[in-house]
Amino acid sequence: MLEKLFKLKENKTNVKTEITAGLTTFMTMAYILAVNPDVLGKAGMDGTAVLLATCIASFIGTLCMALMANLPFALSAGMGLNAFFTYTVVLELGYTWQTALLAVFIEGIVFIILSLTKVREALFDCIPLTLKKAVSVGIGLYICFIGLQSAGIVADSSTLVTLVSFTDSFNTTGICALLALIGVLLIAVLYIRNIKGSILIGILGTWILGMICQAIGLYQPDNVSYFSLFPTFEMTDFSKLGETFGQCFNIDFNTVGIFNFIVVIFSFLFVDLFDTLGTLMGVSAKAGLLDENGKLAKIKPALMADAVATTAGAVLGTSTTSTYVESASGVAAGGRTGLTSLTTAVLFLVSMFFAPIFVAVPSFATAPALIIVGFLMFCTVTDIKLDDFTDAIPAYLCIIAMPLFYSIADGIAFGVISFVVINLVCGKHKKINSLMYVLAVLFILKYIFL
């Protein structure tokens, strides 16, 4: 049955290899089960509900990837996209998390429609490669900055931000920041030494160090801002899912600014579009799944699986669900078919029963994961060609705008607008795709009228 369904012999693999690869993929991306409830929790969402929604959406998306595309790729709540959801859409723009979920839901519906046509590929082609790479780099810096803040390593000051004073409030703020730095070094060493599940191990290791510090009195919970680090071993309250399920449809449209809401939807679309396509191409190349022209034969069903997962995730109660670059770890372990992703999907479903443990992970333990994942995204900067300033300067503006303006959307806007203006004025209008003019005008109108 497995041979008929996944064509194992044709792909020169076997059941043992595929299951091992699926377990490897899960171990490298399971950190999202601790990080996502923490990030979306800051938007006012219930942590257990987010964890359950993340598990189910990951299961649905990864299962679709296995059965529809027969590819060894896994999906879950996208890093960067969850930060955009919380810090930009909810905390900066002031939308409710229910409205943000509606934007994600509409994005998913649009992607389902686009995935049935060649529009998604056309949109991908209209954006210059330099800006695509810059978006990844900028999101990496943005995520890193969020990690530094959530760990308390970065503090407010007269210079806007500064390094926290480790000695002031050492038993709370100071020790948490110190443990987070230790966590960064721990994950870095494990990752460099190619330890499978290095990010997840780093999160758990940092958390355990925190519990040791609490046990010997270095960390002292005050039950207001700093709580006990020891988890409560109890059954998962599956009824919590009702707090987020279907809430994307429970909004008052009279309180939503339509134009600004459209911009939010477009921002989700843009980031998810290029993040997914870039991941699919990068991991496919590593797996040897691209043809002689550099194309992925099964890209349409892969994109459809991604779109279905995003739509389902929004209804369940989580931010955009997308293909994970950590899928490369499973590919490196020999995964070549959908049996790898099927294995990962089942493990995500089983994870629901351990929700109380994942939700209890403190911010200073998940922050190192944000910082290291930010670095992995930042590595794309080496692919940006700096010899042509008409490409390099827009990429630079896109990158620095994201962390400094605390907004992925503004980074994208600055990149698109500057690329069009600079190349148009410098006489290089042939480099500008007609759709880029439309995008630039839309972003300019946003700043004029909003």
C-alpha positions as CSV (number, residue, x, y, z in Angstrom):
1,M,0.0,0.0,0.0
2,L,2.8,2.5,1.0
3,E,4.7,1.6,-2.2
4,K,1.7,2.2,-4.3
5,L,0.8,5.5,-2.6
6,F,4.2,7.0,-2.3
7,K,6.2,5.3,-5.0
8,L,9.1,4.5,-2.7
9,K,11.2,2.3,-5.1
10,E,10.8,4.9,-7.9
11,N,12.2,7.5,-5.6
12,K,15.0,5.1,-4.4
13,T,14.0,5.1,-0.7
14,N,12.3,2.7,1.8
15,V,9.9,2.8,4.7
16,K,12.5,2.9,7.4
17,T,14.4,5.8,5.8
18,E,11.2,7.8,5.2
19,I,9.9,7.4,8.8
20,T,13.4,8.3,10.2
21,A,13.4,11.4,8.0
22,G,9.9,12.4,9.2
23,L,10.9,12.1,12.8
24,T,14.0,14.2,12.0
25,T,11.9,16.9,10.4
26,F,9.5,17.0,13.4
27,M,12.4,17.3,15.8
28,T,13.9,20.3,14.0
29,M,10.6,22.2,13.8
30,A,8.8,21.2,17.0
31,Y,10.1,24.3,18.6
32,I,7.2,26.1,17.0
33,L,4.9,24.4,19.4
34,A,6.5,26.3,22.2
35,V,7.2,29.5,20.3
36,N,3.8,30.1,18.6
37,P,1.6,30.1,21.7
38,D,4.1,32.5,23.3
39,V,4.1,34.9,20.2
40,L,0.3,34.8,19.6
41,G,-0.4,34.9,23.3
42,K,0.9,38.5,23.3
43,A,-1.9,39.3,20.9
44,G,-4.4,38.2,23.6
45,M,-5.0,34.6,22.4
46,D,-5.2,31.7,24.7
47,G,-1.9,29.7,24.7
48,T,-3.5,26.2,24.9
49,A,-6.0,27.1,22.1
50,V,-3.1,28.3,19.9
51,L,-1.1,25.2,20.6
52,L,-4.0,22.9,19.6
53,A,-4.8,25.0,16.5
54,T,-1.1,24.9,15.5
55,C,-0.9,21.1,15.9
56,I,-4.1,20.5,13.9
57,A,-3.2,23.0,11.2
58,S,0.3,21.5,10.9
59,F,-1.3,18.0,10.7
60,I,-3.7,19.0,8.0
61,G,-1.2,20.9,5.9
62,T,1.6,18.3,6.1
63,L,-0.9,15.5,5.4
64,C,-2.1,17.4,2.3
65,M,1.6,17.8,1.2
66,A,2.0,14.0,1.6
67,L,-1.1,12.9,-0.2
68,M,-1.5,15.6,-2.8
69,A,2.1,16.3,-3.8
70,N,4.0,13.3,-2.5
71,L,6.8,15.6,-1.3
72,P,8.9,15.3,1.9
73,F,7.9,18.8,3.1
74,A,6.3,19.8,6.4
75,L,4.1,22.8,7.3
76,S,3.4,24.7,10.4
77,A,2.7,28.2,11.7
78,G,5.3,30.4,9.9
79,M,8.0,32.2,11.8
80,G,8.0,35.9,10.9
81,L,4.3,35.6,9.8
82,N,3.3,34.9,13.4
83,A,5.4,37.9,14.5
84,F,3.8,40.1,11.8
85,F,0.3,38.9,13.0
86,T,1.0,39.9,16.7
87,Y,3.4,42.8,16.6
88,T,2.3,44.6,13.5
89,V,-1.4,43.8,12.8
90,V,-2.6,43.5,16.4
91,L,-0.2,45.6,18.6
92,E,0.8,48.2,16.1
93,L,-2.2,48.7,13.8
94,G,-4.7,48.0,16.6
95,Y,-6.8,45.2,15.0
96,T,-8.2,42.5,17.2
97,W,-6.7,39.0,16.8
98,Q,-10.0,37.9,15.4
99,T,-9.7,40.4,12.6
100,A,-6.1,39.3,12.0
101,L,-7.3,35.7,11.7
102,L,-9.9,36.8,9.1
103,A,-7.1,38.4,7.1
104,V,-5.2,35.1,7.2
105,F,-8.4,33.2,6.2
106,I,-8.9,35.5,3.2
107,E,-5.3,35.1,2.3
108,G,-5.7,31.4,2.3
109,I,-8.8,31.5,0.1
110,V,-7.0,33.8,-2.4
111,F,-4.1,31.4,-2.4
112,I,-6.4,28.5,-3.1
113,I,-7.7,30.4,-6.2
114,L,-4.2,31.4,-7.3
115,S,-2.9,27.9,-6.8
116,L,-5.4,26.6,-9.3
117,T,-4.0,29.0,-11.9
118,K,-0.5,30.3,-12.8
119,V,-1.1,33.6,-11.1
120,R,0.9,32.7,-8.0
121,E,3.9,31.9,-10.2
122,A,3.4,35.1,-12.2
123,L,3.4,37.2,-8.9
124,F,6.6,35.4,-7.9
125,D,8.2,36.3,-11.2
126,C,7.3,40.0,-11.1
127,I,9.4,40.7,-8.0
128,P,13.1,41.0,-8.6
129,L,15.2,38.3,-7.0
130,T,17.1,40.8,-5.0
131,L,14.0,42.0,-3.2
132,K,12.9,38.4,-2.6
133,K,16.2,37.7,-0.8
134,A,16.0,41.0,1.1
135,V,12.5,40.2,2.5
136,S,14.0,37.0,4.0
137,V,16.9,38.9,5.5
138,G,14.8,41.6,6.9
139,I,12.4,39.2,8.5
140,G,15.4,37.4,10.0
141,L,16.5,40.7,11.7
142,Y,12.9,41.4,12.8
143,I,12.5,38.0,14.4
144,C,15.9,38.4,16.1
145,F,14.9,41.7,17.6
146,I,11.7,40.3,18.9
147,G,13.6,37.5,20.5
148,L,16.0,39.9,22.2
149,Q,13.0,41.9,23.5
150,S,11.0,38.9,24.7
151,A,14.1,37.6,26.6
152,G,14.6,41.0,28.2
153,I,18.1,41.3,26.7
154,V,17.1,44.6,25.0
155,A,15.6,47.3,27.2
156,D,14.1,50.8,26.7
157,S,16.4,53.7,27.2
158,S,17.2,57.3,26.2
159,T,18.8,55.9,23.1
160,L,15.6,54.0,22.3
161,V,17.1,50.6,23.1
162,T,20.1,49.4,25.1
163,L,21.5,46.3,26.7
164,V,19.7,45.3,29.9
165,S,21.4,45.7,33.2
166,F,22.0,42.2,34.4
167,T,22.6,43.2,38.1
168,D,19.4,45.2,38.5
169,S,16.6,42.9,39.4
170,F,18.9,40.0,38.9
171,N,16.6,37.4,40.3
172,T,13.9,38.1,37.7
173,T,14.9,40.3,34.7
174,G,18.6,39.8,34.9
175,I,18.7,36.0,35.3
176,C,16.1,35.5,32.5
177,A,18.2,37.6,30.1
178,L,21.4,35.7,31.1
179,L,19.7,32.3,30.6
180,A,18.5,33.4,27.2
181,L,22.0,34.3,26.1
182,I,23.2,30.9,27.4
183,G,20.4,29.4,25.3
184,V,21.5,31.1,22.2
185,L,25.0,29.8,22.6
186,L,23.7,26.3,23.4
187,I,21.5,26.2,20.2
188,A,24.4,27.6,18.1
189,V,26.8,24.9,19.3
190,L,24.3,22.1,18.8
191,Y,23.3,23.4,15.3
192,I,26.9,23.8,14.2
193,R,27.6,20.2,15.3
194,N,24.6,19.0,13.3
195,I,22.7,17.7,16.3
196,K,19.2,16.8,15.2
197,G,16.5,18.8,16.9
198,S,19.1,21.4,18.1
199,I,16.6,24.2,18.4
200,L,14.1,22.1,20.4
201,I,16.9,20.8,22.6
202,G,18.1,24.3,23.1
203,I,14.7,25.5,24.2
204,L,14.2,22.6,26.6
205,G,17.8,22.9,27.9
206,T,17.4,26.6,28.7
207,W,14.1,25.9,30.4
208,I,15.7,23.2,32.5
209,L,18.5,25.6,33.5
210,G,15.8,28.1,34.6
211,M,14.1,25.5,36.7
212,I,17.4,24.7,38.4
213,C,17.9,28.4,39.0
214,Q,14.5,28.6,40.6
215,A,15.2,25.5,42.8
216,I,18.4,27.1,44.2
217,G,16.9,30.6,44.6
218,L,18.6,32.4,41.7
219,Y,15.3,32.9,40.0
220,Q,12.4,34.1,42.2
221,P,8.9,34.2,40.7
222,D,6.8,37.1,41.9
223,N,3.5,35.6,40.5
224,V,2.8,38.9,38.7
225,S,5.2,39.2,35.8
226,Y,7.5,36.2,36.7
227,F,5.9,32.9,37.3
228,S,7.1,29.5,38.5
229,L,9.0,27.7,35.8
230,F,7.9,24.2,36.8
231,P,5.2,22.8,34.5
232,T,1.9,21.4,35.8
233,F,1.5,17.9,34.5
234,E,-2.2,17.7,33.6
235,M,-4.4,16.6,30.8
236,T,-4.8,18.8,27.8
237,D,-7.9,20.9,28.0
238,F,-9.2,20.3,24.4
239,S,-12.2,22.5,25.1
240,K,-9.8,25.5,24.9
241,L,-9.8,25.2,21.2
242,G,-13.3,26.7,21.2
243,E,-11.8,30.0,22.3
244,T,-10.2,30.4,18.8
245,F,-12.1,28.1,16.5
246,G,-14.2,30.0,14.0
247,Q,-13.4,33.3,15.7
248,C,-12.1,34.7,12.4
249,F,-15.8,35.2,11.5
250,N,-16.7,36.8,14.8
251,I,-15.9,40.5,14.0
252,D,-17.6,43.8,13.6
253,F,-17.0,44.9,10.0
254,N,-18.0,48.5,11.0
255,T,-14.8,48.8,13.0
256,V,-12.5,47.6,10.2
257,G,-11.0,50.1,7.8
258,I,-11.4,48.4,4.5
259,F,-8.4,49.9,2.7
260,N,-6.0,49.3,5.5
261,F,-7.4,45.8,6.0
262,I,-6.7,45.1,2.3
263,V,-3.1,46.2,2.8
264,V,-2.9,43.8,5.8
265,I,-4.2,41.0,3.6
266,F,-1.8,41.9,0.9
267,S,1.1,41.9,3.3
268,F,0.3,38.4,4.5
269,L,-0.1,37.3,0.9
270,F,3.3,38.8,-0.1
271,V,5.3,37.5,2.8
272,D,3.7,34.0,2.7
273,L,4.0,33.8,-1.1
274,F,7.7,34.4,-1.3
275,D,8.6,32.6,1.9
276,T,6.7,29.5,0.6
277,L,8.0,29.5,-3.0
278,G,11.6,30.2,-1.8
279,T,11.4,27.3,0.7
280,L,10.0,24.9,-1.8
281,M,12.6,25.7,-4.4
282,G,15.5,25.7,-1.9
283,V,14.5,22.4,-0.3
284,S,13.6,20.8,-3.6
285,A,17.1,21.6,-5.0
286,K,18.6,19.9,-1.9
287,A,16.5,16.9,-2.5
288,G,17.3,16.7,-6.2
289,L,13.6,17.2,-7.1
290,L,14.1,20.0,-9.6
291,D,14.3,19.3,-13.3
292,E,17.0,20.5,-15.7
293,N,15.3,23.9,-16.0
294,G,15.2,24.4,-12.2
295,K,11.4,23.8,-11.9
296,L,9.5,21.6,-9.5
297,A,7.1,19.4,-11.3
298,K,4.7,19.1,-8.4
299,I,4.7,22.8,-7.4
300,K,1.0,23.3,-8.0
301,P,-0.2,20.6,-5.6
302,A,2.5,21.7,-3.1
303,L,1.2,25.3,-3.3
304,M,-2.4,24.0,-2.9
305,A,-1.4,22.1,0.3
306,D,0.1,25.3,1.6
307,A,-3.1,27.3,0.8
308,V,-5.4,24.7,2.4
309,A,-3.3,24.7,5.5
310,T,-3.4,28.5,5.8
311,T,-7.2,28.5,5.4
312,A,-7.7,25.7,7.9
313,G,-5.3,27.2,10.4
314,A,-7.1,30.6,10.4
315,V,-10.4,28.8,11.2
316,L,-8.8,26.8,13.9
317,G,-7.0,29.8,15.4
318,T,-3.4,30.2,14.3
319,S,-1.5,32.5,12.1
320,T,-0.4,31.7,8.5
321,T,0.6,28.0,8.0
322,S,3.4,27.6,5.5
323,T,6.1,25.2,4.3
324,Y,9.1,25.0,6.6
325,V,12.7,25.3,5.6
326,E,13.5,22.9,8.4
327,S,12.1,20.2,6.0
328,A,15.6,20.2,4.6
329,S,16.7,18.3,7.7
330,G,14.4,15.4,6.8
331,V,15.6,15.6,3.2
332,A,19.2,15.4,4.4
333,A,18.2,12.3,6.4
334,G,17.0,10.6,3.2
335,G,13.4,11.7,2.9
336,R,12.2,11.8,-0.7
337,T,8.4,11.1,-0.6
338,G,5.2,12.0,1.1
339,L,5.8,9.2,3.6
340,T,8.3,11.5,5.3
341,S,5.7,14.3,5.6
342,L,3.0,11.8,6.7
343,T,5.2,10.7,9.6
344,T,5.7,14.4,10.6
345,A,2.0,15.0,10.3
346,V,1.1,12.2,12.7
347,L,3.7,13.4,15.2
348,F,2.1,16.9,15.2
349,L,-1.3,15.4,15.9
350,V,0.1,13.3,18.8
351,S,1.7,16.5,20.2
352,M,-1.7,17.8,21.2
353,F,-1.7,15.6,24.2
354,F,1.4,17.4,25.6
355,A,-0.1,20.9,25.3
356,P,0.4,21.8,29.0
357,I,4.1,21.2,28.7
358,F,4.6,23.2,25.5
359,V,2.5,26.1,26.7
360,A,4.4,26.4,30.0
361,V,7.8,27.1,28.3
362,P,8.9,30.6,29.3
363,S,9.7,33.4,26.9
364,F,13.4,33.5,27.8
365,A,13.6,29.8,26.7
366,T,11.9,30.4,23.3
367,A,13.7,33.6,22.6
368,P,17.0,31.9,21.7
369,A,15.0,30.0,19.0
370,L,13.8,33.3,17.5
371,I,17.3,34.7,17.5
372,I,18.9,31.6,15.8
373,V,16.0,31.2,13.3
374,G,16.5,34.9,12.6
375,F,20.2,34.1,11.8
376,L,19.2,31.3,9.5
377,M,17.0,33.7,7.5
378,F,19.7,36.4,7.6
379,C,22.1,34.0,5.8
380,T,20.2,34.8,2.6
381,V,22.1,38.2,2.6
382,T,25.0,36.5,0.8
383,D,22.8,35.9,-2.2
384,I,22.1,39.6,-2.6
385,K,24.4,41.1,-5.3
386,L,25.8,44.4,-4.2
387,D,27.6,45.4,-7.4
388,D,24.4,47.0,-8.9
389,F,23.3,49.8,-6.6
390,T,19.8,50.0,-8.3
391,D,19.2,46.5,-6.9
392,A,21.3,46.8,-3.7
393,I,19.9,50.0,-2.3
394,P,16.2,49.0,-2.4
395,A,17.2,45.7,-0.8
396,Y,19.1,47.5,1.9
397,L,16.1,49.8,2.6
398,C,13.8,46.8,2.7
399,I,16.1,45.0,5.2
400,I,16.7,47.8,7.7
401,A,13.1,49.1,7.6
402,M,11.7,45.8,9.1
403,P,13.5,45.8,12.5
404,L,13.8,49.6,12.8
405,F,10.1,50.3,11.9
406,Y,9.0,47.2,13.7
407,S,7.0,46.2,10.6
408,I,7.4,43.6,7.9
409,A,4.8,45.4,5.8
410,D,6.7,48.7,5.9
411,G,9.9,46.9,4.9
412,I,8.3,45.4,1.9
413,A,6.7,48.7,1.0
414,F,10.0,50.6,1.2
415,G,11.7,47.9,-0.9
416,V,9.1,48.0,-3.7
417,I,8.7,51.7,-3.9
418,S,12.4,52.5,-3.8
419,F,13.1,49.8,-6.5
420,V,10.6,51.3,-8.9
421,V,11.6,54.9,-8.3
422,I,15.4,54.4,-8.4
423,N,15.3,52.2,-11.5
424,L,12.8,54.5,-13.3
425,V,14.8,57.7,-12.6
426,C,18.1,56.0,-13.4
427,G,16.8,54.9,-16.8
428,K,16.5,51.2,-16.1
429,H,12.8,51.0,-16.5
430,K,13.2,47.7,-18.5
431,K,14.1,46.0,-15.2
432,I,10.7,46.9,-13.7
433,N,7.8,44.5,-14.3
434,S,4.5,46.2,-14.9
435,L,3.0,44.6,-11.8
436,M,5.7,46.3,-9.7
437,Y,4.3,49.7,-10.7
438,V,0.9,48.6,-9.4
439,L,2.4,47.4,-6.1
440,A,4.4,50.6,-5.7
441,V,1.3,52.8,-6.3
442,L,-0.8,50.8,-3.8
443,F,1.9,51.2,-1.1
444,I,2.2,55.0,-1.8
445,L,-1.6,55.3,-1.5
446,K,-1.5,53.5,1.8
447,Y,0.9,56.1,3.2
448,I,-1.1,59.0,1.9
449,F,-4.5,57.9,3.1
450,L,-3.8,55.9,6.2
